[in-house]
């Protein structure tokens, strides 16, 4: 099942939050993404049904292997594209916003080419 952009964003958020705290709850996602509790609850239900996350009885959310794979892919795209735009002189805040728009729609082939080009610059 191909995730929509919003699903990828939720997985990326869970990854980011799990790197900064011991556990992730729906309320943490609400706060981070500035989304309503019902929206996040619905998304978590869909991600759980799709096999991308697990939710413990304590409300803690963890990524499954497939969820982590997608989250890491999107997060890598976000960081690489943000850095590339900043390198080109774009304000860091704007670069991060633009990278978020690009990261979900860019083909694997184009992203690999961008990464190769950036590696040659360093």
Buried (B, 14 or more C-beta within 10 A) or exposed (E): EEBEEBBBBBBBBBBBBBEEEEEBBBEBBBEBBEBEEEBBBEBBEBBBEBEBBEBEEEEBBBBBEBBBEBBBBBBBBBEBBBBBBBEEEBEEEEBBEBBBEBBBEBEEEEBEEBBEEBEEEE
